[in-house]
């Protein structure tokens, strides 16, 4: 997702002491006003379940340590937004996401989240200049040591092949003109494989199945697009091809969307995967009909038809509003058993029951990850059945042992 101001959902935990005093707590940071609903004294926000209550923009979170919030009557005047009030019980929790400020992210982490620091393994920094805002990643099943990546909206329509160390891969016969690793005088950086007859309106994720790549041009921040769809192309040989033409563009629409934009903004998709030959999509919610207010929950859709001459209506499989999840990428494990979903503050894994495709209703695992490490992570894939690979828009690549995820239900 590319916006004028990046947005973040920040779960502000209930200030138990203030609630005990019967006060209504309001926080204003960088011009964004957020209300915390009253709850029973001493209650602490659940780190996994429960509805979203408070959302702030990234700019607000970025300057949380500079702009003090309005203080309850009994709170010391010098108390700043990044210094939580001492609680008689447990430290309140805070959810941090789509976030570029590592300082404020550290300050808003839950204590238990910091324990997951060692679970995330640094792999590399993608130094190739054109790879400047990675929004999708998938491992090739045909070519060894190849992962396909693409940039977010605003880039030309192209794909890059990278190796396990994040280095761009290109055809050898272009070596006299381009470089892929270190700068070479007189050469240009490899521009990637051009995807012909296409446009990157808002490419958000990529999937692979049976030798075909699916590029989801499904970004829909304002929920008003009427040209959503998926490009399908045969996987090119990254060592021999410098351009590729999609075999088709599949236009799609949501069956439950009424209006462009609709009353409820639940029709922005940044996560797709393929299961049993069919493409699935997970959506991202926004609150108050505002593109800069992200809220929790997701809907799962399936693409049952692939007509190219008319819009294909998706099939709604299920939805959940009770998990604190904001899908930014997804991928199905090679064995087809587990669905990994990347969210702003960690990774979720879902396992469908009874061989069905309602992934949201089955078994669930989660691992919270520190936002100052994953930053704005919008790409995930399985390297194998036990290892996940994560890439962020700041060019970092990480791996994660899926066995470290903890059961939710």
One Martini backbone bead per residue (centre of mass of N, CA, C, O) as a GRO file, in nm:
protein
  409
    1UNK     BB    1   0.093   0.037   0.025
    2UNK     BB    2   0.043   0.372  -0.110
    3UNK     BB    3   0.085   0.681   0.064
    4UNK     BB    4   0.107   0.996   0.181
    5UNK     BB    5   0.029   0.854   0.461
    6UNK     BB    6   0.117   0.638   0.660
    7UNK     BB    7  -0.043   0.372   0.830
    8UNK     BB    8  -0.154   0.291   1.171
    9UNK     BB    9  -0.222   0.048   1.404
   10UNK     BB   10  -0.295   0.135   1.749
   11UNK     BB   11  -0.298  -0.025   2.051
   12UNK     BB   12  -0.449   0.111   2.323
   13UNK     BB   13  -0.433   0.065   2.634
   14UNK     BB   14  -0.576   0.051   2.928
   15UNK     BB   15  -0.598   0.286   3.182
   16UNK     BB   16  -0.656   0.177   3.485
   17UNK     BB   17  -0.630   0.421   3.670
   18UNK     BB   18  -0.820   0.611   3.510
   19UNK     BB   19  -1.071   0.432   3.525
   20UNK     BB   20  -1.096   0.428   3.830
   21UNK     BB   21  -1.157   0.748   3.824
   22UNK     BB   22  -1.363   0.786   3.575
   23UNK     BB   23  -1.208   0.846   3.318
   24UNK     BB   24  -1.170   0.996   3.002
   25UNK     BB   25  -0.952   0.898   2.757
   26UNK     BB   26  -0.736   1.121   2.574
   27UNK     BB   27  -0.549   1.115   2.262
   28UNK     BB   28  -0.311   1.351   2.120
   29UNK     BB   29  -0.137   1.296   1.803
   30UNK     BB   30  -0.054   1.477   1.552
   31UNK     BB   31  -0.382   1.547   1.519
   32UNK     BB   32  -0.481   1.271   1.643
   33UNK     BB   33  -0.785   1.139   1.762
   34UNK     BB   34  -0.833   0.927   2.056
   35UNK     BB   35  -1.044   0.674   2.191
   36UNK     BB   36  -1.109   0.525   2.511
   37UNK     BB   37  -1.283   0.293   2.635
   38UNK     BB   38  -1.467   0.187   2.883
   39UNK     BB   39  -1.365  -0.026   3.153
   40UNK     BB   40  -1.274  -0.230   3.364
   41UNK     BB   41  -1.088  -0.225   3.618
   42UNK     BB   42  -0.775  -0.371   3.518
   43UNK     BB   43  -0.803  -0.408   3.234
   44UNK     BB   44  -0.659  -0.590   2.954
   45UNK     BB   45  -0.562  -0.606   2.651
   46UNK     BB   46  -0.578  -0.822   2.409
   47UNK     BB   47  -0.331  -0.962   2.186
   48UNK     BB   48  -0.553  -1.117   1.985
   49UNK     BB   49  -0.837  -1.048   2.079
   50UNK     BB   50  -1.069  -0.840   1.966
   51UNK     BB   51  -1.161  -0.536   1.910
   52UNK     BB   52  -1.112  -0.247   1.766
   53UNK     BB   53  -1.048   0.105   1.893
   54UNK     BB   54  -0.758   0.228   1.800
   55UNK     BB   55  -0.634   0.483   1.567
   56UNK     BB   56  -0.326   0.573   1.401
   57UNK     BB   57  -0.102   0.737   1.250
   58UNK     BB   58   0.222   0.726   1.164
   59UNK     BB   59   0.286   1.014   1.245
   60UNK     BB   60   0.195   0.979   1.533
   61UNK     BB   61   0.389   0.749   1.616
   62UNK     BB   62   0.654   0.890   1.533
   63UNK     BB   63   0.570   1.138   1.763
   64UNK     BB   64   0.507   1.021   2.050
   65UNK     BB   65   0.784   1.136   2.189
   66UNK     BB   66   0.701   1.455   2.130
   67UNK     BB   67   0.378   1.431   2.182
   68UNK     BB   68   0.187   1.492   2.427
   69UNK     BB   69  -0.070   1.388   2.590
   70UNK     BB   70  -0.347   1.412   2.734
   71UNK     BB   71  -0.409   1.445   3.075
   72UNK     BB   72  -0.497   1.331   3.347
   73UNK     BB   73  -0.553   1.482   3.641
   74UNK     BB   74  -0.344   1.275   3.810
   75UNK     BB   75  -0.126   1.329   3.608
   76UNK     BB   76   0.170   1.415   3.539
   77UNK     BB   77   0.283   1.664   3.333
   78UNK     BB   78   0.555   1.504   3.231
   79UNK     BB   79   0.397   1.298   3.099
   80UNK     BB   80   0.442   1.094   2.827
   81UNK     BB   81   0.341   0.899   2.559
   82UNK     BB   82   0.610   0.698   2.614
   83UNK     BB   83   0.498   0.685   2.932
   84UNK     BB   84   0.358   0.472   3.113
   85UNK     BB   85   0.149   0.414   3.349
   86UNK     BB   86   0.138   0.296   3.644
   87UNK     BB   87   0.034  -0.024   3.747
   88UNK     BB   88  -0.123  -0.244   3.968
   89UNK     BB   89  -0.065  -0.460   3.751
   90UNK     BB   90  -0.050  -0.470   3.426
   91UNK     BB   91   0.088  -0.396   3.145
   92UNK     BB   92  -0.016  -0.241   2.895
   93UNK     BB   93  -0.108  -0.278   2.569
   94UNK     BB   94   0.047  -0.247   2.229
   95UNK     BB   95  -0.017  -0.181   1.892
   96UNK     BB   96   0.211  -0.210   1.615
   97UNK     BB   97   0.227  -0.051   1.280
   98UNK     BB   98   0.300   0.063   0.994
   99UNK     BB   99   0.634   0.134   1.068
  100UNK     BB  100   0.933   0.358   1.077
  101UNK     BB  101   0.972   0.396   1.391
  102UNK     BB  102   1.183   0.249   1.614
  103UNK     BB  103   1.148   0.404   1.876
  104UNK     BB  104   0.834   0.388   1.911
  105UNK     BB  105   0.814   0.084   1.886
  106UNK     BB  106   0.969   0.009   2.140
  107UNK     BB  107   0.777   0.167   2.339
  108UNK     BB  108   0.504  -0.010   2.239
  109UNK     BB  109   0.587  -0.266   2.341
  110UNK     BB  110   0.550  -0.555   2.464
  111UNK     BB  111   0.728  -0.737   2.676
  112UNK     BB  112   0.674  -1.018   2.532
  113UNK     BB  113   0.770  -0.934   2.245
  114UNK     BB  114   1.080  -0.910   2.306
  115UNK     BB  115   1.121  -1.228   2.324
  116UNK     BB  116   1.105  -1.253   1.987
  117UNK     BB  117   1.371  -1.145   1.868
  118UNK     BB  118   1.531  -1.428   1.806
  119UNK     BB  119   1.326  -1.549   1.583
  120UNK     BB  120   1.454  -1.333   1.395
  121UNK     BB  121   1.635  -1.366   1.092
  122UNK     BB  122   1.890  -1.230   0.938
  123UNK     BB  123   1.985  -1.213   0.593
  124UNK     BB  124   1.929  -0.928   0.431
  125UNK     BB  125   2.004  -0.652   0.211
  126UNK     BB  126   1.849  -0.496  -0.048
  127UNK     BB  127   2.064  -0.308  -0.269
  128UNK     BB  128   1.901  -0.282  -0.512
  129UNK     BB  129   1.772   0.007  -0.617
  130UNK     BB  130   1.483  -0.083  -0.747
  131UNK     BB  131   1.441  -0.217  -0.458
  132UNK     BB  132   1.216   0.006  -0.273
  133UNK     BB  133   0.906  -0.160  -0.236
  134UNK     BB  134   0.823  -0.432  -0.107
  135UNK     BB  135   0.504  -0.639  -0.163
  136UNK     BB  136   0.625  -0.920  -0.283
  137UNK     BB  137   0.668  -1.287  -0.228
  138UNK     BB  138   0.811  -1.582  -0.404
  139UNK     BB  139   0.882  -1.910  -0.457
  140UNK     BB  140   1.027  -2.104  -0.670
  141UNK     BB  141   0.948  -2.431  -0.836
  142UNK     BB  142   1.176  -2.433  -1.080
  143UNK     BB  143   1.401  -2.238  -0.967
  144UNK     BB  144   1.684  -2.226  -0.814
  145UNK     BB  145   1.739  -1.974  -0.604
  146UNK     BB  146   1.433  -1.835  -0.634
  147UNK     BB  147   1.276  -1.513  -0.600
  148UNK     BB  148   0.982  -1.328  -0.624
  149UNK     BB  149   0.950  -0.971  -0.684
  150UNK     BB  150   0.777  -0.659  -0.591
  151UNK     BB  151   0.650  -0.359  -0.612
  152UNK     BB  152   0.467  -0.112  -0.550
  153UNK     BB  153   0.315   0.145  -0.612
  154UNK     BB  154   0.468   0.352  -0.878
  155UNK     BB  155   0.567   0.137  -1.048
  156UNK     BB  156   0.664  -0.044  -1.283
  157UNK     BB  157   0.594  -0.325  -1.467
  158UNK     BB  158   0.768  -0.565  -1.261
  159UNK     BB  159   1.022  -0.815  -1.209
  160UNK     BB  160   1.215  -0.994  -0.957
  161UNK     BB  161   1.503  -1.184  -0.917
  162UNK     BB  162   1.615  -1.360  -0.630
  163UNK     BB  163   1.813  -1.467  -0.389
  164UNK     BB  164   1.876  -1.571  -0.068
  165UNK     BB  165   2.056  -1.281  -0.039
  166UNK     BB  166   1.900  -1.053  -0.224
  167UNK     BB  167   2.005  -1.090  -0.511
  168UNK     BB  168   1.998  -1.010  -0.819
  169UNK     BB  169   1.868  -1.161  -1.118
  170UNK     BB  170   2.017  -1.220  -1.449
  171UNK     BB  171   2.102  -1.223  -1.758
  172UNK     BB  172   2.418  -1.269  -1.883
  173UNK     BB  173   2.381  -1.108  -2.166
  174UNK     BB  174   2.349  -0.821  -1.981
  175UNK     BB  175   2.634  -0.751  -1.841
  176UNK     BB  176   2.724  -0.497  -2.026
  177UNK     BB  177   2.474  -0.305  -1.908
  178UNK     BB  178   2.436  -0.449  -1.623
  179UNK     BB  179   2.376  -0.454  -1.269
  180UNK     BB  180   2.319  -0.635  -0.934
  181UNK     BB  181   2.524  -0.531  -0.716
  182UNK     BB  182   2.769  -0.368  -0.770
  183UNK     BB  183   2.881  -0.090  -0.872
  184UNK     BB  184   2.917   0.008  -1.228
  185UNK     BB  185   3.081   0.165  -1.445
  186UNK     BB  186   2.863   0.231  -1.721
  187UNK     BB  187   2.620   0.111  -1.564
  188UNK     BB  188   2.308  -0.024  -1.500
  189UNK     BB  189   2.056  -0.115  -1.325
  190UNK     BB  190   1.866  -0.370  -1.307
  191UNK     BB  191   1.514  -0.347  -1.411
  192UNK     BB  192   1.404  -0.609  -1.484
  193UNK     BB  193   1.108  -0.772  -1.565
  194UNK     BB  194   0.899  -0.700  -1.801
  195UNK     BB  195   0.545  -0.633  -1.793
  196UNK     BB  196   0.342  -0.659  -2.035
  197UNK     BB  197   0.039  -0.527  -2.075
  198UNK     BB  198   0.056  -0.338  -1.807
  199UNK     BB  199  -0.027  -0.227  -1.460
  200UNK     BB  200   0.076  -0.051  -1.160
  201UNK     BB  201  -0.151   0.046  -0.956
  202UNK     BB  202  -0.161  -0.199  -0.702
  203UNK     BB  203   0.067  -0.401  -0.609
  204UNK     BB  204   0.050  -0.656  -0.330
  205UNK     BB  205   0.084  -0.955  -0.458
  206UNK     BB  206   0.214  -1.302  -0.481
  207UNK     BB  207   0.169  -1.606  -0.671
  208UNK     BB  208   0.192  -1.976  -0.702
  209UNK     BB  209   0.111  -2.219  -0.978
  210UNK     BB  210   0.188  -2.437  -1.208
  211UNK     BB  211   0.393  -2.215  -1.350
  212UNK     BB  212   0.234  -1.966  -1.222
  213UNK     BB  213   0.175  -1.621  -1.196
  214UNK     BB  214   0.023  -1.402  -0.943
  215UNK     BB  215  -0.084  -1.065  -0.980
  216UNK     BB  216  -0.206  -0.834  -0.742
  217UNK     BB  217  -0.431  -0.572  -0.843
  218UNK     BB  218  -0.577  -0.488  -0.519
  219UNK     BB  219  -0.539  -0.213  -0.440
  220UNK     BB  220  -0.788  -0.023  -0.207
  221UNK     BB  221  -0.790   0.225  -0.007
  222UNK     BB  222  -1.077   0.377  -0.104
  223UNK     BB  223  -1.288   0.161  -0.220
  224UNK     BB  224  -1.319   0.265  -0.560
  225UNK     BB  225  -1.240   0.047  -0.740
  226UNK     BB  226  -1.312  -0.100  -1.095
  227UNK     BB  227  -1.003  -0.249  -1.172
  228UNK     BB  228  -0.974  -0.514  -1.052
  229UNK     BB  229  -0.699  -0.766  -1.046
  230UNK     BB  230  -0.527  -1.045  -1.225
  231UNK     BB  231  -0.220  -1.151  -1.317
  232UNK     BB  232  -0.114  -1.393  -1.568
  233UNK     BB  233   0.198  -1.585  -1.578
  234UNK     BB  234   0.450  -1.737  -1.702
  235UNK     BB  235   0.727  -1.847  -1.576
  236UNK     BB  236   1.022  -1.713  -1.604
  237UNK     BB  237   1.351  -1.712  -1.702
  238UNK     BB  238   1.591  -1.533  -1.524
  239UNK     BB  239   1.848  -1.624  -1.729
  240UNK     BB  240   1.677  -1.539  -2.028
  241UNK     BB  241   1.473  -1.304  -1.939
  242UNK     BB  242   1.341  -0.946  -1.991
  243UNK     BB  243   1.041  -1.038  -2.078
  244UNK     BB  244   0.674  -1.045  -2.019
  245UNK     BB  245   0.352  -1.192  -2.093
  246UNK     BB  246   0.049  -1.208  -2.014
  247UNK     BB  247  -0.216  -1.436  -2.051
  248UNK     BB  248  -0.384  -1.264  -1.826
  249UNK     BB  249  -0.676  -1.072  -1.710
  250UNK     BB  250  -0.859  -1.078  -1.401
  251UNK     BB  251  -1.152  -0.954  -1.329
  252UNK     BB  252  -1.281  -0.819  -1.014
  253UNK     BB  253  -1.537  -0.869  -0.749
  254UNK     BB  254  -1.737  -0.799  -0.479
  255UNK     BB  255  -2.038  -0.931  -0.356
  256UNK     BB  256  -2.057  -0.717  -0.083
  257UNK     BB  257  -2.034  -0.461  -0.259
  258UNK     BB  258  -2.177  -0.124  -0.205
  259UNK     BB  259  -2.018   0.071  -0.373
  260UNK     BB  260  -1.788   0.359  -0.486
  261UNK     BB  261  -1.783   0.372  -0.208
  262UNK     BB  262  -1.868   0.218   0.065
  263UNK     BB  263  -1.965   0.214   0.385
  264UNK     BB  264  -1.771  -0.034   0.415
  265UNK     BB  265  -1.416  -0.068   0.446
  266UNK     BB  266  -1.341  -0.413   0.306
  267UNK     BB  267  -1.175  -0.376  -0.008
  268UNK     BB  268  -0.865  -0.449   0.066
  269UNK     BB  269  -0.589  -0.616  -0.099
  270UNK     BB  270  -0.262  -0.791   0.023
  271UNK     BB  271  -0.359  -1.111   0.006
  272UNK     BB  272  -0.240  -1.411  -0.160
  273UNK     BB  273  -0.345  -1.750  -0.272
  274UNK     BB  274  -0.305  -2.102  -0.348
  275UNK     BB  275  -0.576  -2.355  -0.370
  276UNK     BB  276  -0.650  -2.601  -0.564
  277UNK     BB  277  -0.621  -2.386  -0.819
  278UNK     BB  278  -0.711  -2.141  -0.633
  279UNK     BB  279  -0.779  -1.816  -0.563
  280UNK     BB  280  -0.701  -1.618  -0.273
  281UNK     BB  281  -0.843  -1.358  -0.051
  282UNK     BB  282  -0.734  -1.094   0.172
  283UNK     BB  283  -0.858  -0.845   0.369
  284UNK     BB  284  -0.874  -0.491   0.451
  285UNK     BB  285  -0.952  -0.264   0.703
  286UNK     BB  286  -1.159   0.031   0.745
  287UNK     BB  287  -1.238   0.334   0.909
  288UNK     BB  288  -1.465   0.587   0.860
  289UNK     BB  289  -1.404   0.623   0.556
  290UNK     BB  290  -1.074   0.588   0.585
  291UNK     BB  291  -0.754   0.537   0.457
  292UNK     BB  292  -0.606   0.624   0.753
  293UNK     BB  293  -0.793   0.378   0.889
  294UNK     BB  294  -0.705   0.095   1.055
  295UNK     BB  295  -0.845  -0.226   1.108
  296UNK     BB  296  -0.972  -0.517   1.226
  297UNK     BB  297  -0.969  -0.786   1.018
  298UNK     BB  298  -1.120  -1.034   0.779
  299UNK     BB  299  -1.165  -1.153   0.441
  300UNK     BB  300  -1.253  -1.449   0.254
  301UNK     BB  301  -1.174  -1.528  -0.085
  302UNK     BB  302  -1.285  -1.673  -0.405
  303UNK     BB  303  -1.177  -1.783  -0.729
  304UNK     BB  304  -1.394  -1.948  -0.968
  305UNK     BB  305  -1.339  -1.754  -1.208
  306UNK     BB  306  -1.158  -1.667  -1.547
  307UNK     BB  307  -1.259  -1.431  -1.693
  308UNK     BB  308  -1.166  -1.167  -1.942
  309UNK     BB  309  -1.460  -1.021  -2.051
  310UNK     BB  310  -1.540  -1.019  -1.738
  311UNK     BB  311  -1.652  -0.993  -1.431
  312UNK     BB  312  -1.547  -1.157  -1.134
  313UNK     BB  313  -1.713  -1.299  -0.879
  314UNK     BB  314  -1.656  -1.347  -0.573
  315UNK     BB  315  -1.620  -1.574  -0.297
  316UNK     BB  316  -1.743  -1.596   0.015
  317UNK     BB  317  -1.617  -1.774   0.286
  318UNK     BB  318  -1.509  -1.568   0.522
  319UNK     BB  319  -1.498  -1.408   0.854
  320UNK     BB  320  -1.311  -1.182   1.082
  321UNK     BB  321  -1.337  -0.970   1.400
  322UNK     BB  322  -1.162  -1.130   1.655
  323UNK     BB  323  -0.887  -1.056   1.521
  324UNK     BB  324  -0.562  -0.905   1.539
  325UNK     BB  325  -0.576  -0.843   1.202
  326UNK     BB  326  -0.356  -0.727   0.916
  327UNK     BB  327  -0.329  -0.806   0.604
  328UNK     BB  328  -0.011  -0.803   0.390
  329UNK     BB  329   0.021  -1.124   0.353
  330UNK     BB  330   0.051  -1.451   0.172
  331UNK     BB  331   0.091  -1.821   0.222
  332UNK     BB  332   0.123  -2.149   0.113
  333UNK     BB  333   0.229  -2.433   0.185
  334UNK     BB  334   0.363  -2.685   0.000
  335UNK     BB  335   0.158  -2.901   0.146
  336UNK     BB  336  -0.126  -2.732   0.201
  337UNK     BB  337  -0.181  -2.688   0.531
  338UNK     BB  338  -0.058  -2.384   0.564
  339UNK     BB  339  -0.139  -2.048   0.653
  340UNK     BB  340   0.030  -1.751   0.594
  341UNK     BB  341   0.008  -1.436   0.783
  342UNK     BB  342   0.075  -1.106   0.755
  343UNK     BB  343   0.133  -0.858   0.998
  344UNK     BB  344   0.228  -0.576   1.167
  345UNK     BB  345   0.315  -0.767   1.450
  346UNK     BB  346   0.313  -1.045   1.275
  347UNK     BB  347   0.237  -1.401   1.269
  348UNK     BB  348   0.012  -1.618   1.099
  349UNK     BB  349  -0.145  -1.949   1.138
  350UNK     BB  350  -0.348  -2.161   0.932
  351UNK     BB  351  -0.582  -2.446   0.973
  352UNK     BB  352  -0.773  -2.640   0.812
  353UNK     BB  353  -1.064  -2.827   0.835
  354UNK     BB  354  -1.164  -3.113   0.676
  355UNK     BB  355  -1.033  -3.012   0.395
  356UNK     BB  356  -1.096  -2.726   0.370
  357UNK     BB  357  -1.122  -2.343   0.310
  358UNK     BB  358  -1.164  -2.236   0.617
  359UNK     BB  359  -0.906  -2.089   0.762
  360UNK     BB  360  -1.042  -1.902   0.991
  361UNK     BB  361  -1.181  -2.168   1.152
  362UNK     BB  362  -0.936  -2.296   1.252
  363UNK     BB  363  -0.636  -2.331   1.333
  364UNK     BB  364  -0.420  -2.117   1.549
  365UNK     BB  365  -0.128  -1.913   1.506
  366UNK     BB  366   0.124  -1.703   1.685
  367UNK     BB  367   0.373  -1.430   1.629
  368UNK     BB  368   0.529  -1.188   1.785
  369UNK     BB  369   0.678  -0.889   1.648
  370UNK     BB  370   0.903  -0.645   1.633
  371UNK     BB  371   0.862  -0.346   1.470
  372UNK     BB  372   1.170  -0.251   1.468
  373UNK     BB  373   1.227  -0.496   1.270
  374UNK     BB  374   0.991  -0.527   1.047
  375UNK     BB  375   0.827  -0.289   1.010
  376UNK     BB  376   0.720  -0.266   0.672
  377UNK     BB  377   0.564  -0.557   0.628
  378UNK     BB  378   0.455  -0.707   0.283
  379UNK     BB  379   0.613  -1.001   0.281
  380UNK     BB  380   0.542  -1.359   0.222
  381UNK     BB  381   0.696  -1.694   0.255
  382UNK     BB  382   0.776  -2.019   0.176
  383UNK     BB  383   1.058  -2.222   0.170
  384UNK     BB  384   0.910  -2.434   0.343
  385UNK     BB  385   0.727  -2.618   0.579
  386UNK     BB  386   0.907  -2.440   0.826
  387UNK     BB  387   0.986  -2.174   0.653
  388UNK     BB  388   0.998  -1.823   0.672
  389UNK     BB  389   0.968  -1.529   0.458
  390UNK     BB  390   1.062  -1.181   0.503
  391UNK     BB  391   0.962  -0.859   0.368
  392UNK     BB  392   1.039  -0.518   0.336
  393UNK     BB  393   1.036  -0.173   0.242
  394UNK     BB  394   1.349  -0.159   0.366
  395UNK     BB  395   1.496  -0.443   0.244
  396UNK     BB  396   1.447  -0.663   0.437
  397UNK     BB  397   1.548  -1.000   0.536
  398UNK     BB  398   1.374  -1.284   0.675
  399UNK     BB  399   1.361  -1.556   0.905
  400UNK     BB  400   1.126  -1.826   1.018
  401UNK     BB  401   1.021  -2.047   1.257
  402UNK     BB  402   0.712  -2.196   1.264
  403UNK     BB  403   0.749  -2.356   1.543
  404UNK     BB  404   0.724  -2.079   1.727
  405UNK     BB  405   0.443  -2.072   1.722
  406UNK     BB  406   0.143  -1.995   1.896
  407UNK     BB  407  -0.138  -2.098   2.023
  408UNK     BB  408  -0.484  -1.988   2.005
  409UNK     BB  409  -0.691  -2.254   1.883
   0.00000   0.00000   0.00000
